[in-house]
Amino acid sequence: MSRVRACRLVGLNRSSLNYQSKRPDDATVRQRLRELAAERRRFGYRRLGWLLAREGHVMNRKKLYRIYRKEKLMVRRRGRRKRAIGMRAPLALPDTINRRWSLDFVSDALSDGRRFRIFCVVDDFSPRMPGHGGRYLDWRRARGARTEAPGDGTRRAQSDRQR
């Protein structure tokens, strides 16, 4: 079978069958790139390219990236946080008051721009918050005007007096 006929059957141009690559040999650049990557492990291809350019090996960034990938010099990504494997046991519910509390900080800003933070403590068994002086406040009813003054467990808020 002739070349012309074989190329037609395969669907290939005869000119591409005779193509010879004119790309220069990259052996010296590859070797130097490997050496630089071994010295500077955390450098990516761009920074290594700058170092190569200083030494006189100037090349296109796409070509540099292709060589960098073929040499498998990719910077390893740092491992992510390891997560627990398998099923987690559900958190046991407390059976009485004061067995388990949930704690959190809440922050906000006043109308004049001053910021403040509040440390919230909630009992997980009942819908009540530990209040001042050993008493409890119901967090479902607690609003800004109804809470007690800090440090004074005997004084009641205005809304408690109205009840």
Backbone as CSV, one residue per row, in Angstrom:
resi,resn,N_x,N_y,N_z,CA_x,CA_y,CA_z,C_x,C_y,C_z
1,MET,0.846,-1.167,0.000,0.000,0.000,0.000,0.896,1.235,0.000
2,SER,0.543,2.219,-0.754,1.355,3.429,-0.843,1.085,4.326,0.363
3,ARG,2.021,5.273,0.584,1.870,6.216,1.688,0.646,7.098,1.509
4,VAL,0.416,7.527,0.286,-0.714,8.408,0.001,-2.011,7.718,0.384
5,ARG,-2.140,6.467,-0.043,-3.375,5.722,0.228,-3.516,5.432,1.730
6,ALA,-2.423,5.078,2.394,-2.469,4.794,3.832,-2.851,6.045,4.627
7,CYS,-2.319,7.185,4.251,-2.653,8.432,4.931,-4.119,8.790,4.738
8,ARG,-4.673,8.527,3.549,-6.087,8.799,3.297,-6.974,7.915,4.161
9,LEU,-6.626,6.639,4.294,-7.424,5.714,5.105,-7.439,6.122,6.583
10,VAL,-6.295,6.565,7.054,-6.192,6.958,8.455,-6.732,8.367,8.683
11,GLY,-6.759,9.197,7.641,-7.226,10.579,7.773,-6.124,11.509,8.237
12,LEU,-4.909,11.274,7.769,-3.739,12.034,8.184,-3.124,12.715,6.984
13,ASN,-2.669,13.962,7.137,-1.973,14.650,6.046,-0.576,14.066,5.884
14,ARG,-0.116,14.006,4.642,1.231,13.480,4.390,2.301,14.393,4.961
15,SER,2.046,15.691,4.987,3.051,16.625,5.504,3.278,16.415,7.009
16,SER,2.209,16.070,7.737,2.393,15.837,9.169,3.076,14.506,9.436
17,LEU,3.022,13.581,8.492,3.723,12.305,8.643,5.235,12.513,8.579
18,ASN,5.676,13.474,7.791,7.102,13.740,7.620,7.635,14.812,8.559
19,TYR,6.826,15.294,9.499,7.216,16.403,10.361,8.364,16.017,11.276
20,GLN,9.354,16.872,11.362,10.474,16.718,12.292,10.455,17.917,13.240
21,SER,10.474,17.662,14.526,10.414,18.734,15.520,11.680,19.574,15.467
22,LYS,11.529,20.898,15.591,12.655,21.817,15.581,12.900,22.382,16.982
23,ARG,12.255,21.809,17.976,12.386,22.305,19.339,13.783,22.003,19.870
24,PRO,14.435,22.996,20.458,15.785,22.744,20.979,15.734,21.823,22.199
25,ASP,16.849,21.179,22.484,16.930,20.250,23.608,16.921,21.035,24.924
26,ASP,16.097,20.605,25.863,15.946,21.298,27.136,16.685,20.601,28.273
27,ALA,17.626,19.726,27.964,18.274,18.915,29.002,18.988,19.778,30.040
28,THR,19.697,20.815,29.610,20.434,21.651,30.571,19.470,22.459,31.438
29,VAL,18.401,22.969,30.822,17.415,23.741,31.576,16.697,22.838,32.575
30,ARG,16.347,21.629,32.147,15.676,20.678,33.037,16.557,20.344,34.238
31,GLN,17.828,20.095,33.985,18.754,19.754,35.057,18.889,20.903,36.052
32,ARG,19.052,22.110,35.533,19.208,23.269,36.410,17.923,23.544,37.193
33,LEU,16.779,23.342,36.547,15.491,23.535,37.211,15.331,22.541,38.361
34,ARG,15.739,21.295,38.149,15.686,20.286,39.217,16.590,20.672,40.388
35,GLU,17.790,21.182,40.066,18.724,21.581,41.125,18.163,22.747,41.950
36,LEU,17.623,23.742,41.252,17.056,24.891,41.967,15.852,24.484,42.817
37,ALA,15.028,23.589,42.280,13.843,23.143,43.025,14.255,22.326,44.247
38,ALA,15.373,21.614,44.158,15.855,20.855,45.315,16.381,21.792,46.396
39,GLU,17.029,22.887,45.985,17.538,23.859,46.952,16.410,24.625,47.623
40,ARG,15.461,25.049,46.822,14.371,25.884,47.311,13.059,25.145,47.106
41,ARG,12.716,24.320,48.072,11.561,23.431,47.943,10.229,24.167,47.884
42,ARG,10.113,25.296,48.551,8.828,25.986,48.612,8.629,26.981,47.461
43,PHE,9.583,27.077,46.545,9.429,27.983,45.408,8.564,27.324,44.349
44,GLY,7.688,28.091,43.752,6.885,27.613,42.640,7.613,27.833,41.325
45,TYR,6.937,27.525,40.215,7.600,27.617,38.913,7.939,29.050,38.532
46,ARG,7.138,30.014,38.987,7.420,31.404,38.616,8.707,31.901,39.265
47,ARG,8.861,31.646,40.551,10.068,32.111,41.242,11.292,31.366,40.739
48,LEU,11.130,30.076,40.426,12.256,29.335,39.845,12.588,29.875,38.464
49,GLY,11.572,30.312,37.732,11.796,30.914,36.418,12.604,32.190,36.504
50,TRP,12.364,32.976,37.561,13.152,34.203,37.748,14.611,33.864,38.013
51,LEU,14.832,32.812,38.814,16.209,32.401,39.091,16.893,31.902,37.828
52,LEU,16.154,31.165,36.995,16.722,30.697,35.725,17.028,31.865,34.792
53,ALA,16.142,32.863,34.776,16.345,34.023,33.904,17.596,34.800,34.317
54,ARG,17.880,34.857,35.627,19.094,35.524,36.091,20.347,34.819,35.579
55,GLU,20.238,33.497,35.424,21.380,32.713,34.947,21.479,32.679,33.423
56,GLY,20.495,33.253,32.739,20.558,33.325,31.290,19.645,32.360,30.556
57,HIS,18.842,31.572,31.268,17.899,30.639,30.635,16.525,31.299,30.562
58,VAL,16.340,32.210,29.633,15.079,32.927,29.494,14.159,32.108,28.611
59,MET,12.907,31.922,29.081,11.935,31.161,28.288,10.525,31.629,28.618
60,ASN,9.606,31.207,27.779,8.198,31.514,27.912,7.667,30.863,29.197
61,ARG,6.735,31.531,29.895,6.201,30.961,31.136,5.447,29.668,30.893
62,LYS,4.804,29.523,29.710,4.077,28.287,29.407,5.037,27.118,29.217
63,LYS,6.149,27.385,28.573,7.164,26.342,28.380,7.779,25.954,29.723
64,LEU,8.068,26.957,30.545,8.621,26.691,31.866,7.657,25.837,32.687
65,TYR,6.383,26.160,32.647,5.389,25.400,33.405,5.275,23.978,32.885
66,ARG,5.371,23.788,31.560,5.309,22.444,30.973,6.484,21.596,31.462
67,ILE,7.688,22.176,31.454,8.868,21.447,31.934,8.740,21.163,33.430
68,TYR,8.277,22.139,34.166,8.100,22.015,35.613,7.153,20.857,35.951
69,ARG,6.076,20.747,35.190,5.115,19.656,35.414,5.686,18.311,35.022
70,LYS,6.382,18.256,33.867,6.948,16.983,33.406,7.996,16.446,34.372
71,GLU,8.723,17.351,35.026,9.730,16.929,35.997,9.112,16.609,37.364
72,LYS,7.811,16.809,37.498,7.067,16.550,38.736,7.660,17.315,39.921
73,LEU,7.863,18.603,39.705,8.432,19.461,40.741,7.369,20.272,41.473
74,MET,6.107,19.929,41.282,5.019,20.693,41.879,5.208,20.789,43.394
75,VAL,4.966,21.976,43.928,5.079,22.179,45.363,3.940,21.428,46.022
76,ARG,4.271,20.625,46.990,3.232,19.852,47.669,2.416,20.770,48.550
77,ARG,1.133,20.593,48.489,0.261,21.386,49.339,0.324,20.835,50.748
78,ARG,0.200,21.732,51.686,0.220,21.295,53.072,-1.041,20.493,53.353
79,GLY,-0.895,19.472,54.156,-2.032,18.608,54.463,-3.111,19.339,55.218
80,ARG,-4.311,18.969,54.946,-5.424,19.580,55.648,-5.561,18.964,57.029
81,ARG,-6.363,19.600,57.833,-6.571,19.125,59.189,-7.239,17.761,59.137
82,LYS,-6.720,16.827,59.906,-7.272,15.479,59.886,-8.580,15.457,60.650
83,ARG,-9.545,14.847,60.054,-10.865,14.776,60.661,-11.081,13.391,61.251
84,ALA,-11.990,13.311,62.172,-12.289,12.031,62.794,-12.952,11.112,61.777
85,ILE,-12.522,9.872,61.775,-13.064,8.896,60.831,-14.108,8.059,61.557
86,GLY,-15.174,7.772,60.877,-16.205,6.915,61.458,-17.321,7.734,62.090
87,MET,-18.219,7.030,62.716,-19.382,7.661,63.337,-18.998,8.219,64.699
88,ARG,-19.459,9.406,64.969,-19.230,9.993,66.281,-20.387,9.612,67.192
89,ALA,-20.064,9.406,68.434,-21.112,9.125,69.407,-21.867,10.409,69.689
90,PRO,-23.190,10.342,69.728,-23.944,11.563,70.015,-23.652,12.050,71.432
91,LEU,-23.674,13.361,71.609,-23.388,13.969,72.890,-24.505,13.612,73.866
92,ALA,-24.158,13.062,75.010,-25.159,12.657,75.997,-25.859,13.891,76.556
93,LEU,-27.167,13.790,76.687,-27.940,14.898,77.228,-27.804,14.909,78.747
94,PRO,-27.665,16.093,79.354,-27.566,16.147,80.816,-28.905,15.762,81.447
95,ASP,-28.853,15.172,82.630,-30.080,14.700,83.275,-30.573,15.633,84.386
96,THR,-29.741,16.588,84.841,-30.172,17.553,85.846,-29.556,18.922,85.538
97,ILE,-30.009,19.893,86.315,-29.486,21.248,86.165,-28.026,21.269,86.621
98,ASN,-27.234,22.116,86.002,-25.821,22.351,86.325,-24.913,21.166,86.014
99,ARG,-25.325,20.266,85.165,-24.427,19.194,84.731,-23.550,19.650,83.565
100,ARG,-24.138,20.441,82.647,-23.374,20.916,81.485,-23.874,22.298,81.095
101,TRP,-22.921,23.187,80.854,-23.225,24.543,80.416,-22.589,24.785,79.059
102,SER,-23.214,25.650,78.283,-22.640,26.111,77.022,-22.189,27.554,77.214
103,LEU,-20.990,27.854,76.727,-20.392,29.171,76.927,-20.128,29.823,75.580
104,ASP,-20.265,31.150,75.521,-19.995,31.850,74.273,-19.791,33.336,74.559
105,PHE,-19.013,33.991,73.699,-18.872,35.442,73.738,-19.726,36.034,72.626
106,VAL,-20.420,37.119,72.937,-21.230,37.836,71.953,-20.731,39.271,71.947
107,SER,-20.544,39.846,70.765,-20.090,41.233,70.718,-21.039,42.055,69.855
108,ASP,-21.109,43.323,70.175,-21.978,44.233,69.432,-21.411,45.641,69.590
109,ALA,-22.047,46.618,68.958,-21.599,48.004,69.058,-22.779,48.876,69.460
110,LEU,-22.493,49.880,70.250,-23.504,50.848,70.643,-23.696,51.865,69.515
111,SER,-24.716,52.706,69.665,-25.001,53.684,68.615,-23.892,54.721,68.471
112,ASP,-23.115,54.965,69.536,-22.021,55.929,69.432,-20.722,55.288,68.937
113,GLY,-20.755,54.008,68.586,-19.595,53.351,68.002,-18.773,52.528,68.967
114,ARG,-19.030,52.649,70.273,-18.276,51.848,71.238,-18.699,50.387,71.140
115,ARG,-17.724,49.503,71.250,-18.006,48.068,71.163,-18.027,47.460,72.560
116,PHE,-18.824,46.404,72.721,-18.841,45.690,73.988,-18.990,44.196,73.722
117,ARG,-18.550,43.425,74.703,-18.652,41.958,74.603,-19.368,41.429,75.826
118,ILE,-20.140,40.369,75.625,-20.877,39.740,76.706,-20.504,38.266,76.729
119,PHE,-20.239,37.761,77.909,-19.943,36.346,78.094,-21.242,35.653,78.483
120,CYS,-21.770,34.790,77.597,-23.051,34.125,77.836,-22.816,32.711,78.352
121,VAL,-23.566,32.343,79.364,-23.527,30.988,79.919,-24.958,30.480,79.943
122,VAL,-25.210,29.310,79.328,-26.549,28.740,79.277,-26.485,27.321,79.801
123,ASP,-27.402,26.974,80.679,-27.508,25.610,81.187,-28.148,24.755,80.098
124,ASP,-27.527,23.629,79.736,-28.030,22.796,78.638,-29.252,21.967,79.031
125,PHE,-29.503,21.776,80.310,-30.645,20.974,80.719,-31.927,21.789,80.711
126,SER,-31.882,23.014,81.217,-33.075,23.843,81.302,-32.879,25.092,80.444
127,PRO,-33.969,25.747,80.067,-33.847,26.974,79.265,-33.580,28.190,80.134
128,ARG,-32.674,28.041,81.103,-32.387,29.147,82.011,-30.906,29.445,82.007
129,MET,-30.590,30.732,82.221,-29.197,31.149,82.305,-28.842,31.361,83.765
130,PRO,-27.664,30.916,84.174,-27.253,31.214,85.545,-27.156,32.721,85.723
131,GLY,-27.887,33.269,86.705,-27.897,34.715,86.919,-26.948,35.104,88.034
132,HIS,-27.001,36.363,88.429,-26.152,36.868,89.507,-26.742,36.433,90.833
133,GLY,-25.878,36.198,91.789,-26.331,35.886,93.143,-26.988,34.524,93.260
134,GLY,-26.678,33.583,92.388,-27.209,32.227,92.507,-28.581,32.042,91.898
135,ARG,-29.260,33.133,91.462,-30.568,32.989,90.831,-30.401,32.723,89.345
136,TYR,-31.458,32.274,88.700,-31.435,31.979,87.267,-32.329,32.951,86.521
137,LEU,-31.940,33.267,85.304,-32.764,34.086,84.415,-33.219,33.204,83.269
138,ASP,-34.449,33.336,82.846,-34.955,32.555,81.725,-34.482,33.229,80.439
139,TRP,-33.665,32.561,79.625,-33.085,33.179,78.426,-34.110,33.417,77.346
140,ARG,-35.281,32.739,77.435,-36.323,32.982,76.427,-37.008,34.315,76.680
141,ARG,-37.010,34.757,77.938,-37.667,36.015,78.274,-36.674,37.163,78.462
142,ALA,-35.406,36.837,78.570,-34.402,37.862,78.894,-34.242,38.845,77.743
143,ARG,-34.388,40.119,78.038,-34.150,41.185,77.082,-33.257,42.205,77.771
144,GLY,-32.830,43.201,77.063,-31.885,44.164,77.617,-32.346,44.830,78.895
145,ALA,-33.619,45.274,78.986,-34.088,46.009,80.153,-34.414,45.080,81.316
146,ARG,-34.608,43.805,81.071,-35.067,42.892,82.113,-33.932,42.246,82.893
147,THR,-32.735,42.321,82.421,-31.639,41.648,83.108,-31.215,42.430,84.345
148,GLU,-30.563,41.753,85.263,-30.148,42.381,86.507,-28.908,43.234,86.292
149,ALA,-28.690,44.153,87.180,-27.484,44.968,87.138,-26.308,44.098,87.545
150,PRO,-25.152,44.238,86.891,-24.022,43.379,87.216,-23.531,43.590,88.637
151,GLY,-23.235,42.489,89.299,-22.664,42.537,90.627,-23.667,42.747,91.743
152,ASP,-24.928,43.007,91.433,-25.924,43.252,92.463,-27.012,42.203,92.336
153,GLY,-26.937,41.147,93.119,-27.905,40.063,93.029,-29.203,40.376,93.721
154,THR,-29.248,41.435,94.548,-30.467,41.738,95.297,-31.384,42.670,94.526
155,ARG,-30.817,43.531,93.674,-31.636,44.492,92.943,-32.314,43.835,91.757
156,ARG,-33.559,44.061,91.560,-34.297,43.483,90.445,-34.414,44.504,89.327
157,ALA,-34.579,43.994,88.107,-34.729,44.884,86.950,-36.132,45.456,86.929
158,GLN,-36.331,46.444,86.110,-37.608,47.149,86.057,-38.742,46.222,85.669
159,SER,-38.557,45.317,84.721,-39.627,44.445,84.269,-39.991,43.415,85.328
160,ASP,-39.027,43.016,86.178,-39.338,42.069,87.249,-40.206,42.736,88.313
161,ARG,-40.014,44.041,88.538,-40.828,44.772,89.532,-42.273,44.892,89.067
162,GLN,-42.489,44.945,87.776,-43.850,45.133,87.259,-44.694,43.881,87.374
163,ARG,-44.103,42.739,87.521,-44.872,41.480,87.589,-45.655,41.330,88.843
